[in-house]
């Protein structure tokens, strides 16, 4: 038999599913220069205890400052535009992602988001593994030419 939480007094009416309209996101989140983050789901807004979700926009041709998110895991889904991600102790690695692609950022990995387009805003959905919005901005002198890294599926590689 599966576990089931007891039904709350309101029958889940206000304690159940929450729909957060896209035009009502919270800009009062930690920011990194070069991007704009807005929270949709966190503890304060939706009661989430293990997730943070929101949007991130990087203007055409812009790049963020180097940063990491502490012990949190992050997933970025590219809605529109072209993302160029740099990561590593000196941002020495690089890969690109486009609409429909997912990006995974492990805990403590120094990284930088770059909008690879000089004409279109990079728009993404961002989900993190805790309701705290942890952002640690870093002062990193990046290498001049990062090494391209292609993703290889570790489960299905030959």
Secondary structure, DSSP 4 states (H G I P E B T S, - for coil): ----PPPPTTTTTTTS-----GGG-B--S---TT-EEEEEESHHHH--SS-EEEEEEE-TT-BPPPEE-TT--EEEEEEES-EEEEESTTS-EEEEE-TT-EEEE-TT--EEEEE--SSS-EEEEEEESSSS---EE------SSPEE-----TTT--
